[in-house]
Every structure is written in structure tokens, then in C-alpha cells.
């Protein structure tokens, strides 16, 4: 006797599933779910990325602000000991990650790491060798509190 390909009927109670058992591909199955009100997101039309609700305006800096930002970044790189990224990361990798993080931040965000007295120092005096140890410790503590 020859075998014929037959499909078994669905098990009892499976008639009202959100995704029908006889759909051929994912898009057909998800289209039915969307209509059923179960899933209201992405339905396979491409990679859709939502824009954030708030976007920071682009930073416009004067020459003195750019010099101040560079001086603060250099100070932070000299003072801050970066956290270890993973058990396999090297010190150089951790420093590179810290440098990339600092470069991406705006001047106002960089100022948050500095203690009050250091914020008001002239740009020429923002050097790690001119700061006392307690202010360096404050900078390190602020970095640990603020950064994720």
C-alpha cells in the first residue's frame, strides 16, 4: 500500500490560537497576530528604529570653550582610573573606552565630574599635577557615581 502525505487535523482546542498552525511563513503568522490585537509592534517590513523623545541640541562652542573642554578631558584622563570592562580586558582597552566616553560628552556633562573649586580654575591651571590628592579623589568618586 502506497503512503500518501496527509496532514493531521489540529488537536482539540487549538482552533482559536493567535497564530494559525497552517501559515506558511512568519509574515503571514504575524499579520494575523497584529489583527487579533496581540502584537502591536514590528511586522517584518524592515528594521524600524524609533527616535528618542528628546534629542540634545548640537553643541556650539567658542574657541575658549573648546580649549576648556580639551583641558577638562585631559585632566579627567589623567586622574580617573577606569573601571575594568571585563575579566579579559586589558588596561589599554579600559583606557580607550574611557577616552571614547569622555570625547562623546558635552562640556556641561564633563563639568559635572569636577569639584566646585576646580570648576572655577582658569583653563591653564587644569592640570593633574596641580591638583591636591583630595580633589583627585573627589573626581574619581564623581566618576563612579555618575558613569554607568
C-alpha positions as CSV (number, residue, x, y, z in Angstrom):
1,X,0.0,0.0,0.0
2,X,1.4,3.4,-1.0
3,X,1.8,6.0,1.6
4,X,0.2,9.3,1.0
5,X,1.1,12.6,2.6
6,X,-1.7,13.6,4.8
7,X,-1.9,16.4,7.4
8,X,-3.4,15.5,10.7
9,X,-6.2,17.8,12.0
10,X,-5.2,20.1,14.8
11,X,-5.5,18.9,18.3
12,X,-8.8,19.6,20.0
13,X,-9.0,23.2,21.4
14,X,-6.3,24.5,19.0
15,X,-8.8,26.2,16.6
16,X,-8.6,29.7,18.3
17,X,-4.9,30.1,18.6
18,X,-3.4,33.6,17.9
19,X,-1.1,32.1,15.3
20,X,-2.8,29.6,13.0
21,X,-1.0,26.3,12.6
22,X,-1.3,26.3,8.8
23,X,0.5,29.5,7.9
24,X,3.5,29.2,5.6
25,X,5.8,31.9,6.8
26,X,6.4,34.3,9.6
27,X,4.9,37.4,8.0
28,X,1.6,35.7,7.4
29,X,1.5,34.4,11.0
30,X,2.4,37.8,12.5
31,X,-0.1,39.6,10.3
32,X,-2.9,37.5,11.9
33,X,-1.5,38.3,15.4
34,X,-1.5,42.0,14.7
35,X,-5.1,41.9,13.6
36,X,-6.0,39.9,16.7
37,X,-4.7,42.8,18.8
38,X,-2.0,40.7,20.4
39,X,1.2,42.3,19.0
40,X,1.3,45.9,18.0
41,X,5.0,46.4,17.1
42,X,7.2,45.5,14.1
43,X,5.7,43.2,11.5
44,X,8.7,42.4,9.3
45,X,8.8,45.4,6.9
46,X,12.4,46.3,7.7
47,X,14.4,47.3,10.7
48,X,12.5,50.2,12.3
49,X,14.2,52.3,14.9
50,X,12.2,54.7,17.0
51,X,13.8,58.1,17.5
52,X,14.2,59.1,21.1
53,X,11.7,61.6,22.6
54,X,14.5,64.1,23.5
55,X,17.5,64.8,21.4
56,X,20.2,67.1,22.8
57,X,20.8,70.1,20.6
58,X,24.2,70.1,18.9
59,X,26.9,71.7,21.0
60,X,28.3,75.0,19.6
61,X,31.5,76.0,21.3
62,X,33.7,79.0,21.1
63,X,37.5,78.7,20.8
64,X,37.9,79.2,24.6
65,X,35.1,76.6,25.3
66,X,36.9,74.1,23.0
67,X,40.2,74.7,24.9
68,X,38.4,74.3,28.2
69,X,36.7,71.1,27.1
70,X,40.1,69.7,25.9
71,X,41.7,70.7,29.2
72,X,39.0,69.0,31.3
73,X,39.2,65.9,29.2
74,X,42.9,65.7,29.6
75,X,42.5,66.2,33.4
76,X,39.9,63.5,33.6
77,X,42.0,61.1,31.6
78,X,45.0,61.7,33.9
79,X,43.0,61.4,37.2
80,X,40.4,58.8,36.6
81,X,41.2,55.1,36.9
82,X,38.7,53.4,34.5
83,X,36.6,50.5,35.7
84,X,37.5,47.1,34.3
85,X,35.3,46.3,31.3
86,X,35.6,42.5,31.7
87,X,37.9,39.9,33.1
88,X,39.6,39.6,29.7
89,X,40.1,43.3,29.0
90,X,43.5,45.0,29.3
91,X,44.3,48.3,30.9
92,X,44.7,49.8,27.5
93,X,41.3,48.7,26.4
94,X,39.7,50.2,29.6
95,X,41.5,53.5,29.0
96,X,40.5,53.6,25.4
97,X,36.9,53.0,26.4
98,X,37.1,55.8,29.0
99,X,38.6,58.1,26.4
100,X,35.8,57.4,23.9
101,X,33.2,58.1,26.6
102,X,34.8,61.4,27.6
103,X,35.1,62.5,23.9
104,X,31.4,61.9,23.3
105,X,30.3,64.1,26.3
106,X,29.4,67.8,26.1
107,X,31.2,70.4,28.1
108,X,28.4,70.7,30.6
109,X,28.5,66.9,31.1
110,X,32.3,67.0,31.7
111,X,31.9,69.8,34.2
112,X,29.8,67.5,36.4
113,X,32.8,65.4,37.2
114,X,34.7,68.3,38.6
115,X,34.5,69.6,42.2
116,X,33.3,73.2,42.7
117,X,36.8,74.7,43.3
118,X,38.2,73.0,40.2
119,X,35.3,74.2,38.0
120,X,36.3,77.8,38.6
121,X,40.0,77.4,37.9
122,X,41.4,79.0,34.8
123,X,41.9,76.7,31.9
124,X,45.7,77.0,32.1
125,X,45.6,75.6,35.7
126,X,43.5,72.5,34.8
127,X,46.4,70.0,35.1
128,X,46.6,66.9,37.2
129,X,49.9,67.7,38.8
130,X,48.5,71.0,40.2
131,X,45.5,69.4,42.0
132,X,45.7,68.1,45.6
133,X,45.0,64.4,46.2
134,X,41.6,65.1,47.9
135,X,40.3,66.8,44.8
136,X,41.6,63.9,42.6
137,X,39.7,61.5,44.9
138,X,36.5,63.7,44.6
139,X,36.8,63.5,40.8
140,X,37.2,59.7,40.9
141,X,34.2,59.4,43.3
142,X,32.1,61.6,41.0
143,X,33.0,59.4,38.0
144,X,32.0,56.3,39.9
145,X,28.6,57.9,40.9
146,X,27.8,59.4,37.5
147,X,29.0,56.9,34.9
148,X,27.1,53.7,34.3
